[in-house]
Amino acid sequence: METLTDQELAAAHMARYDLGPGYPQLEPPSWFAEIVNSEEVRAASLSFPPAWNPRRSVKVDQDIESAVRSLLRIPESAHVMPTFSGSVALDRAMTAVVRLARHRGCTNVRVITTSPSIDIMKLFLSERSEIEPTFVRAKDSSEPPFILDSQAFCEAVGSSCERFPESMHVALLTSPENPTGEIWTIEQLESVSRLCRDLKAVLMVDHCFLLAGVQDATPPAVWDVAQPGLDWIGIWDTGKTLGLNEEKLGFIVSGGESLPEKVSSAVNTVQFGVARRQKMSLAKILSHERFSQYTRQLRQACLDNADVLRDTFSDHAQFLLRTPRAGSFALIDCAHLGMTDESIRKELLKRDVGVIAGRVFFHAEPVPSSYLRLALAREPMHFKESVLKLRYELLRM
Ligand SMILES: Cc1ncc(COP(=O)(O)O)c(C=O)c1O
């Protein structure tokens, strides 16, 4: 079956009305262009010693790190490491955990995570023979469906630790979640964090959509609940917020006794560094005085587009919509069409509309097969045209 990335690429390459990839496709403010095209950034990218010197290299690294630290309110004690993207950050975080397990003499790693959730998690886990995953299902029969079941999650972590004391355990969460937009509250994160500390399990949270949250509040992060004795990792990347056509960086934030050191060595296995140009321009964008205004506009565009989606389908109650609490996706349930999500997706693609088949996000039975994921972070006019076209084509099926 095709993965999320395969489907996103198909939508981006084939559909004029592209509601596939989650990256924002909104015209950036003019100050972005001033930074990206600035002479300072271009000249630094093309400078070599002796014109360039170690002091300037250190400054570039310090600037991007302090921009990310102050934007995300990451405590001093945490370790921050840049890498190419969110996926590379997740991949290296997983490798760091496997190295920690070897260091502790554990026989294998048991990862407890959620379903539905982003499919790259599952793909990464299946690539590593030393990892055994467990997927805890959301409450899919609740209204709205797919509410996180934090109690079931904590029970699963507890019972895995009890049954397999020779394994290392990882509690792996995503907040805001892709595609449901569910977030882990501070109380829920605190209880998972306490549990992990007591059971010597690692807490890993993917926060890639952290700043693409709906409304003003930024969801709580793992570093807000990290406590002495806990080994933890948080992932963040710029791609879900800035949408600069794949110009992005991922970050691995970590804490605990030996995890930061394992993260550094895992990252250094695949990279000497990331592009100087990207570190410079992203540091300037993230610390710009108008950056929070930009993220507010992005969130507002997602909220407005969600309203447009609801209005467009208001006379067609047979299509059930689920608009998010955070993040930038909506789900539409097309069960009444009697077709699978995958066949609807393929049919829509032929008719110039790009969407994602919801089943790629489900990793535990029963897997629903009637949801489509729609990206909300789009130019308002283009989004409206796209959902009108989507409705027109769905009603013809
Ligand atoms: C929750 C989440 N984490 C990580 C990633 C991977 O990020 P990147 O595109 O930077 O590789 C994605 C991609 O969609 C995602 O949704």
The ligand as an ORCA input file, in Angstrom:
! r2SCAN-3c Opt
* xyz 0 1
  C       3.903     14.621     12.944
  C       4.995     14.595     11.900
  N       6.258     14.408     12.273
  C       7.261     14.375     11.380
  C       7.033     14.524     10.027
  C       8.181     14.491      9.047
  O       8.629     15.759      8.787
  P       9.532     16.208      7.541
  O       8.619     16.519      6.441
  O      10.234     17.438      8.034
  O      10.472     15.117      7.240
  C       5.730     14.699      9.577
  C       5.454     14.871      8.147
  O       4.359     15.096      7.720
  C       4.675     14.750     10.550
  O       3.402     14.931     10.181
*
